[in-house]
Amino acid sequence: MALLAWSSLFCLLPSLFVFLLCLVLRWSRSRCWIRLAVRAAEARFICKPTALANYLLQHCGSLAKPRLARWPRGDPHVQTLCSLLWGQYGDTIQFSRDNLLLRDEGIVALDWAVGTGLDEAVRRKRRDDQSGGKALGCFTSTPPILLLIPQCWGGMTAHLKALCHRAMCDGFYVVVFHPRGTAGCPLTTTRLTEFGDPADLEQAVAYIHSRHPSSALVAVSEGSGSGILLSYLGEHGSSTYLTAAAAISPVLQGQQWFEAAMSPIYRWWALFHRKLQLRRYAKSLRAVLDVDQALSSSSLRDFEEALFCSSDWDSYWERNEPLRDADEVALPVLCICSRDDPLLQPSSGLPTSLFQSNPYFFLVLTDKGGHCGFTLEEEERCWSHIVVLEYFRVVADFLKVDGGSWSGSAGEYNQTGLRNRTSNMAPLRRKRATTMKRLRQQIPEKRSLNEEEENFIWKRSYTR
């Protein structure tokens, strides 16, 4: 009987060996899938291969393997609501307001961050960073200025306050741009700011530069505030006073965003703030705008259409689409997006071809982070804030010449990395992209060999 049992076991050994081999192969395949899943969870850096892109990958360490929070803190809705409503710093940041009078006698507000409840910690960090006699390594002794552009419905979110605080700790002068009629800014004309109209931002940037002409100027937009920033960068090209820009959870395709269905809670939140601002000036605006229809609207599209484009919705976006002049942008722009953003359309709708073909646009795409969330696993800090501020430092280092200074004036980049000064005068508002394309089709463009060579040299530092 025992001999029969051993004989049966011996006969089963080949089958057992095959079974164990299958388990090993299956485990190896599982480990491969696990590695792929981990790799997919990391941040993807999408861009055209250029000298600046390679430099960013080599020196911007925060781009690699972000330790973003897991569920429940990492839930996209939890992160989004926290970024809008709750923050670590609350009202500890103090601001001094400038009401800037515009050419048409309208007013925009510029809030300068002048202090925090943690001033001693800020001063201590600045002393440590400036111990070499030069602020923040790549900056000169004149601190750079960070211009913050909030969501299109205005106001300071917890996310923006946290970015403001961290930037102050890193040695930036921080100023927040508030469009007409938002954040307590008085409305002195019957004109409101359209979604992608950068005319007021243009005058604000010129004013900031005139107040601090020796400081480098960079800008960050929050969420739908990207409509104004990206439009401004496209319209002004190399003549802007900005040196670099970034957009956190940006609205890259405005018309699609307004037409897409949004979760009821976020739609209600955005409409509530827009209608609250409109009610404040309803009596004055009724003579020129359809205020009642806007106040009764149930979607962002209906609200925007009632105020600005009751006749032609498509023409509105021909002049206000954020990326309509993307081919004219002449400074580095970093966009940080999340696949699980509940306020934006799916990541499959992102214009990735723009980032793969345009040397000035860079996209960081994560699997999680919500809308302006990007909370770290073991810290209360926001990963996107760390990336943006390090990105500005690395870009400044890439562009530096003669001891680490970087140009704060308008101009174009030459082959050494700096921009050639063009003019101190802000350019007139250019014609829209659709008009320019139509003119190019009608009139063949003739260029001399010298002009083509100059254009090549101008972009060579980014494209070679």
Summary of the structure (lengths in Angstrom):
residues: 464
radius of gyration: 25.9
end to end distance: 80.5
largest distance: 106.1
contacts: 1461
relative contact order: 0.15
helix: 47%
strand: 15%
